[in-house]
């Protein structure tokens, strides 16, 4: 149970129950946390392919009303302009078949959520966007989107479907083997591409070449009635193993990626978080997004604090909430921390005053009442291995 009532179950709950050794609550869902063990699952994903159930997330479709009368670029510009009221990314300029990472902002430039917005390329998809928001924020996010656009567009929830993430260097070969009729098209996809595929065995799939592990991989949105078939087809491949939420978190931490509610919140700006790259030139010049005054000022003058990587010198991990010191001065706080299976050492992320944010700066971490030495380092801790083809 949680404060909002019984935990929700994933559509593949029975499949995971037969395999997982540990379940736990996350964002109102009963989620598989571990199968073989966090370290083994983490290392398998880095070397082969891991299958994650991320159906707790908030996939949805945002579209112009039927009969809107617009076509092609005009239809896309109309729907993209509506969502641009809430995010600082250039969605109007998003090419067909592309995905963009961005943030929902409040009036003060704080981050309400981070999300993916995709523009499907298929004929008939003009005026449509495919959006995935975070699990813990999806109700509030959808309400905000609907309230801001009123009758000019409609939002269709898709969290009754299964969302599966296949991640790792062997993800593409495993997915091509499971969907051979589209193997060529799947292999040709690049990082942050989106496409829809009609399949005989698994129905219609919306697939993005994306993920949150730093590895190459895909996210597949599939109707609930076909979810078990595609999951079993992927798991029948010797290159693929099921991976729990625990390893998903350690993988994203090694990749230096933010977790909303920890590394991002409504007081944190995208500039403080190191996400200036998510705000394209057209939007900076227009300054027509929520919190633009603060964000443009921070782009020009620099923020007062910055998100950084932290390597504890000793073996004790520094987890969320640990205070960061330079001498006797408190300069920041850890927002994510744990053990890196690939480095064999503890790693953390946090925010420090900008004067201390350069790699190589020595700091102290107040762990269990004792100051322990650490060093500011560049992110990510593990190089990203996304696929970008010429």
C-alpha positions as CSV (number, residue, x, y, z in Angstrom):
1,X,0.0,0.0,0.0
2,X,1.0,3.6,-0.4
3,X,-0.6,6.9,0.5
4,X,-2.7,6.9,-2.6
5,X,-4.0,3.3,-2.2
6,X,-2.9,-0.1,-3.4
7,X,0.1,-0.3,-5.7
8,X,-0.6,-0.6,-9.4
9,X,0.6,-3.7,-11.2
10,X,2.4,-3.8,-14.5
11,X,0.6,-5.6,-17.3
12,X,3.5,-8.1,-17.3
13,X,3.4,-8.6,-13.5
14,X,3.0,-12.4,-13.8
15,X,5.9,-12.7,-16.2
16,X,8.2,-10.8,-13.8
17,X,6.9,-12.5,-10.7
18,X,8.1,-15.8,-12.1
19,X,11.6,-14.4,-12.7
20,X,12.4,-11.6,-10.2
21,X,13.7,-12.1,-6.7
22,X,12.8,-8.7,-5.4
23,X,9.9,-6.3,-5.9
24,X,9.4,-2.8,-4.5
25,X,7.2,0.3,-4.7
26,X,8.1,3.1,-7.1
27,X,5.8,6.0,-8.2
28,X,2.7,4.1,-7.1
29,X,3.6,0.8,-9.0
30,X,4.9,-2.6,-7.8
31,X,8.1,-2.9,-9.7
32,X,10.7,-5.6,-10.2
33,X,13.8,-4.3,-8.5
34,X,16.2,-7.2,-9.0
35,X,16.4,-10.5,-11.0
36,X,19.9,-11.9,-10.6
37,X,21.3,-9.0,-8.6
38,X,22.0,-5.3,-9.3
39,X,25.7,-5.7,-10.2
40,X,25.2,-8.7,-12.4
41,X,22.3,-7.0,-14.2
42,X,24.2,-3.7,-14.6
43,X,27.2,-5.4,-16.1
44,X,25.1,-7.6,-18.4
45,X,23.4,-4.5,-19.8
46,X,26.8,-2.8,-20.5
47,X,28.0,-5.9,-22.3
48,X,24.9,-7.4,-23.9
49,X,21.3,-6.4,-23.8
50,X,18.9,-5.8,-20.9
51,X,15.1,-5.7,-21.0
52,X,13.5,-3.2,-18.7
53,X,9.8,-2.8,-18.0
54,X,9.2,0.9,-17.8
55,X,5.4,0.8,-18.2
56,X,5.0,3.0,-15.1
57,X,6.2,5.9,-17.2
58,X,3.7,8.3,-18.8
59,X,3.5,7.7,-22.6
60,X,0.8,9.7,-24.3
61,X,-0.3,11.1,-27.7
62,X,-0.9,14.8,-28.1
63,X,-2.7,15.8,-31.3
64,X,-4.8,18.4,-33.1
65,X,-8.6,17.7,-33.0
66,X,-9.9,15.6,-35.9
67,X,-10.9,17.6,-38.9
68,X,-8.4,20.3,-38.1
69,X,-7.9,20.9,-41.9
70,X,-4.1,21.4,-41.7
71,X,-1.5,19.3,-43.5
72,X,2.2,18.6,-43.4
73,X,4.4,21.3,-41.8
74,X,1.4,23.5,-41.0
75,X,-0.2,20.8,-38.9
76,X,3.1,20.1,-37.1
77,X,3.7,23.7,-36.4
78,X,0.2,24.1,-35.0
79,X,0.6,21.2,-32.4
80,X,4.3,22.0,-31.7
81,X,3.5,25.7,-30.9
82,X,1.0,24.5,-28.3
83,X,3.5,22.4,-26.4
84,X,6.2,25.1,-26.8
85,X,4.1,27.2,-24.3
86,X,5.4,24.8,-21.6
87,X,8.9,23.8,-22.7
88,X,12.0,25.7,-23.9
89,X,13.0,23.3,-26.7
90,X,12.4,24.0,-30.4
91,X,9.6,21.5,-31.1
92,X,8.4,23.4,-34.2
93,X,11.8,22.7,-35.7
94,X,11.7,19.0,-34.9
95,X,12.2,17.0,-38.0
96,X,9.8,14.1,-38.9
97,X,10.9,11.0,-37.2
98,X,13.0,12.8,-34.5
99,X,12.8,12.8,-30.7
100,X,13.9,15.7,-28.4
101,X,14.6,15.7,-24.7
102,X,13.3,18.7,-22.9
103,X,11.8,20.0,-19.6
104,X,8.5,21.3,-18.4
105,X,9.0,24.6,-16.7
106,X,7.2,26.7,-14.1
107,X,7.0,30.5,-14.2
108,X,10.3,30.8,-12.3
109,X,12.2,28.6,-14.7
110,X,12.2,25.6,-12.3
111,X,11.8,22.1,-13.7
112,X,8.4,20.5,-13.2
113,X,9.5,17.4,-15.1
114,X,11.8,16.2,-17.8
115,X,10.3,14.4,-20.8
116,X,10.7,13.2,-24.4
117,X,8.8,14.7,-27.3
118,X,8.7,12.8,-30.6
119,X,7.4,13.8,-34.0
120,X,6.2,10.6,-35.9
121,X,7.1,10.5,-39.5
122,X,4.4,8.3,-40.9
123,X,1.8,9.6,-43.4
124,X,-1.3,10.8,-41.6
125,X,0.8,11.7,-38.4
126,X,0.9,15.4,-39.2
127,X,-0.4,17.2,-36.1
128,X,0.6,14.4,-33.8
129,X,3.3,14.3,-31.1
130,X,4.3,11.3,-29.0
131,X,5.3,12.3,-25.5
132,X,6.7,10.3,-22.6
133,X,6.7,12.0,-19.1
134,X,8.0,10.6,-15.8
135,X,5.9,8.2,-13.7
136,X,5.7,10.2,-10.5
137,X,4.6,13.4,-12.4
138,X,2.4,12.1,-15.1
139,X,-1.0,13.1,-13.6
140,X,0.2,16.7,-13.0
141,X,2.0,16.9,-16.3
142,X,-1.1,15.8,-18.3
143,X,-3.3,18.1,-16.4
144,X,-1.0,21.0,-17.1
145,X,-0.8,20.2,-20.8
146,X,-4.6,19.9,-21.1
147,X,-5.2,23.1,-19.1
148,X,-2.8,25.1,-21.2
149,X,-4.1,23.9,-24.6
150,X,-7.8,23.7,-23.7
151,X,-9.9,22.7,-26.8
152,X,-7.1,23.4,-29.3
153,X,-5.7,19.9,-29.0
154,X,-6.4,16.6,-27.2
155,X,-4.2,14.3,-25.1
156,X,-4.7,10.5,-25.1
157,X,-3.1,8.6,-22.3
158,X,-1.2,5.5,-23.3
159,X,-0.1,4.2,-19.9
160,X,-2.5,1.3,-20.3
161,X,0.0,-0.1,-22.7
162,X,3.4,-1.7,-22.0
163,X,6.6,0.4,-22.4
164,X,9.7,-1.8,-22.7
165,X,13.3,-0.6,-22.9
166,X,15.9,-2.8,-24.6
167,X,19.3,-1.4,-23.7
168,X,22.9,-2.4,-24.4
169,X,25.4,-3.0,-27.3
170,X,23.5,-6.1,-28.5
171,X,20.1,-4.5,-28.3
172,X,19.8,-3.7,-32.0
173,X,20.7,-7.3,-33.1
174,X,18.3,-8.8,-30.6
175,X,15.5,-6.5,-31.7
176,X,16.1,-7.1,-35.4
177,X,15.9,-10.9,-34.7
178,X,12.6,-10.5,-32.9
179,X,11.1,-8.3,-35.6
180,X,12.8,-9.6,-38.8
181,X,10.3,-8.0,-41.2
182,X,11.6,-4.6,-40.1
183,X,15.2,-5.5,-39.3
184,X,16.6,-3.2,-42.0
185,X,14.6,-0.2,-40.8
186,X,15.4,-0.8,-37.2
187,X,19.1,-1.1,-37.8
188,X,19.0,2.1,-39.8
189,X,17.4,4.1,-37.0
190,X,19.7,6.6,-35.2
191,X,19.8,7.8,-31.6
192,X,16.6,9.9,-30.9
193,X,14.7,8.6,-33.9
194,X,11.1,7.5,-33.7
195,X,9.0,5.2,-36.0
196,X,5.9,3.2,-36.0
197,X,5.9,-0.4,-37.2
198,X,3.0,-2.8,-38.1
199,X,3.9,-6.3,-37.1
200,X,2.0,-9.6,-37.5
201,X,3.0,-11.0,-34.1
202,X,3.0,-7.9,-31.9
203,X,0.5,-5.5,-33.5
204,X,1.5,-1.8,-34.0
205,X,4.6,-0.7,-32.2
206,X,5.9,2.8,-31.5
207,X,9.6,2.6,-31.2
208,X,12.2,5.2,-30.3
209,X,16.0,4.6,-30.5
210,X,16.6,6.0,-27.0
211,X,16.9,5.0,-23.4
212,X,18.2,6.1,-20.0
213,X,21.3,4.0,-19.5
214,X,23.9,5.7,-21.7
215,X,23.9,2.6,-24.0
216,X,22.5,2.1,-27.4
217,X,18.9,0.9,-27.2
218,X,15.3,1.2,-27.9
219,X,12.0,1.9,-26.1
220,X,9.0,0.0,-27.4
221,X,5.4,1.0,-26.8
222,X,3.1,-2.0,-27.3
223,X,-0.6,-2.7,-26.6
224,X,-1.1,-4.7,-23.4
225,X,-2.5,-7.7,-25.3
226,X,0.8,-8.1,-27.2
227,X,3.2,-7.2,-24.4
228,X,3.9,-10.7,-23.2
229,X,4.5,-12.0,-26.7
230,X,7.2,-9.4,-27.5
231,X,8.8,-9.7,-24.1
232,X,9.0,-13.5,-24.4
233,X,10.4,-13.2,-27.9
234,X,13.1,-10.9,-26.7
235,X,13.9,-12.9,-23.6
236,X,14.2,-16.1,-25.7
237,X,17.3,-14.5,-27.2
238,X,20.5,-15.5,-25.3
239,X,21.7,-11.9,-25.6
240,X,18.8,-10.6,-23.5
241,X,18.1,-10.8,-19.8
242,X,15.5,-9.0,-17.7
243,X,16.8,-6.1,-15.7
244,X,15.3,-4.5,-12.6
245,X,14.7,-0.9,-11.5
246,X,17.8,-1.1,-9.3
247,X,20.2,-1.5,-12.2
248,X,18.4,1.0,-14.2
249,X,19.2,3.6,-11.6
250,X,22.9,2.6,-11.3
251,X,23.2,2.7,-15.1
252,X,21.7,6.2,-15.4
253,X,23.9,7.4,-12.6
254,X,27.0,6.1,-14.3
255,X,25.7,7.9,-17.5
256,X,25.4,11.1,-15.6
257,X,21.7,11.4,-16.3
258,X,19.2,13.3,-14.1
259,X,16.5,11.6,-12.0
260,X,13.5,13.8,-11.6
261,X,12.7,14.5,-7.9
262,X,16.4,14.1,-7.0
263,X,18.7,15.8,-9.5
264,X,15.9,18.0,-10.9
265,X,13.0,19.7,-9.1
266,X,10.8,22.8,-9.4
267,X,13.5,25.0,-7.8
268,X,16.2,23.9,-10.2
269,X,16.8,25.5,-13.6
270,X,17.9,23.6,-16.7
271,X,21.1,25.8,-16.7
272,X,22.0,24.8,-13.1
273,X,21.4,21.2,-14.1
274,X,23.8,21.3,-17.1
275,X,20.9,21.1,-19.6
276,X,21.5,24.3,-21.5
277,X,22.0,22.2,-24.7
278,X,18.2,21.4,-24.5
279,X,17.3,25.0,-25.3
280,X,17.9,25.6,-29.0
281,X,18.9,29.0,-30.6
282,X,15.4,29.9,-31.8
283,X,13.9,29.6,-28.4
284,X,16.7,31.5,-26.7
285,X,16.3,34.4,-29.2
286,X,12.5,34.5,-28.8
287,X,12.6,34.1,-25.0
288,X,9.0,33.0,-25.1
289,X,9.0,30.1,-22.6
290,X,8.1,29.9,-18.9
291,X,10.9,31.3,-16.7
292,X,12.8,32.8,-19.6
293,X,14.0,35.8,-17.6
294,X,15.9,33.6,-15.1
295,X,17.1,31.1,-17.7
296,X,18.4,33.7,-20.1
297,X,20.1,35.5,-17.3
298,X,21.8,32.3,-16.2
299,X,22.9,31.6,-19.7
300,X,24.5,35.0,-19.9
301,X,26.0,35.4,-16.4
302,X,26.2,31.8,-15.3
303,X,24.2,30.2,-12.5
304,X,25.0,30.4,-8.9
305,X,25.4,26.6,-8.6
306,X,26.0,23.7,-11.0
307,X,25.4,20.0,-11.2
308,X,28.7,18.1,-11.0
309,X,30.0,14.6,-10.8
310,X,31.7,13.6,-7.5
311,X,34.2,10.8,-6.9
312,X,34.6,9.9,-3.2
313,X,38.3,9.1,-2.5
314,X,37.4,6.5,0.1
315,X,35.0,3.5,-0.3
316,X,32.1,4.9,1.6
317,X,29.3,6.0,-0.8
318,X,27.8,9.5,-0.5
319,X,24.1,9.2,-1.1
320,X,21.3,11.8,-1.6
321,X,21.3,14.5,1.1
322,X,25.0,14.3,2.0
323,X,26.3,17.8,2.5
324,X,29.4,19.0,0.5
325,X,32.0,21.2,2.1
326,X,35.0,23.3,1.0
327,X,36.9,23.6,4.3
328,X,34.3,24.9,6.8
329,X,32.0,26.3,4.1
330,X,29.0,24.3,3.0
331,X,28.9,24.6,-0.8
332,X,26.3,22.1,-1.9
333,X,24.5,18.8,-1.5
334,X,24.5,15.3,-3.1
335,X,21.4,14.5,-5.1
336,X,22.2,11.0,-6.4
337,X,24.8,8.6,-5.2
338,X,25.7,4.9,-5.1
339,X,28.2,2.3,-6.3
340,X,29.5,2.1,-9.9
341,X,29.8,-1.5,-10.9
342,X,32.0,-0.5,-13.9
343,X,34.4,1.6,-11.9
344,X,34.3,-0.6,-8.8
345,X,33.9,2.6,-6.7
346,X,31.3,4.9,-5.3
347,X,30.1,7.8,-7.4
348,X,27.7,10.7,-6.8
349,X,26.1,13.7,-8.5
350,X,25.1,16.9,-6.7
351,X,25.0,20.7,-6.8
352,X,27.9,22.9,-5.7
353,X,28.5,26.6,-5.8
354,X,29.8,27.5,-9.3
355,X,33.2,28.6,-8.0
356,X,33.8,25.0,-6.9
357,X,32.3,23.2,-10.0
358,X,35.5,22.6,-12.0
359,X,36.8,19.0,-12.4
360,X,39.8,18.4,-10.1
361,X,38.5,20.6,-7.2
362,X,38.8,18.7,-3.9
363,X,35.8,18.8,-1.5
364,X,34.7,17.0,1.7
365,X,31.5,15.0,2.0
366,X,29.8,14.8,5.4
367,X,29.0,11.1,5.6
368,X,27.5,9.8,8.8
369,X,28.8,12.8,10.7
370,X,32.4,12.5,9.4
371,X,34.0,14.6,6.6
372,X,35.4,12.3,3.9
373,X,37.5,13.5,0.9
374,X,36.2,13.6,-2.6
375,X,36.9,15.2,-6.0
376,X,34.7,17.0,-8.5
377,X,34.9,15.2,-11.9
378,X,33.4,15.6,-15.3
379,X,30.2,13.8,-16.3
380,X,29.4,11.2,-17.4
381,X,31.3,8.6,-15.4
382,X,30.9,6.1,-18.2
383,X,31.1,7.3,-21.9
384,X,27.7,7.3,-23.7
385,X,27.5,4.8,-26.6
386,X,24.6,6.2,-28.6
387,X,24.3,5.4,-32.3
388,X,24.7,8.4,-34.6
389,X,25.2,7.5,-38.2
390,X,26.3,9.8,-41.0
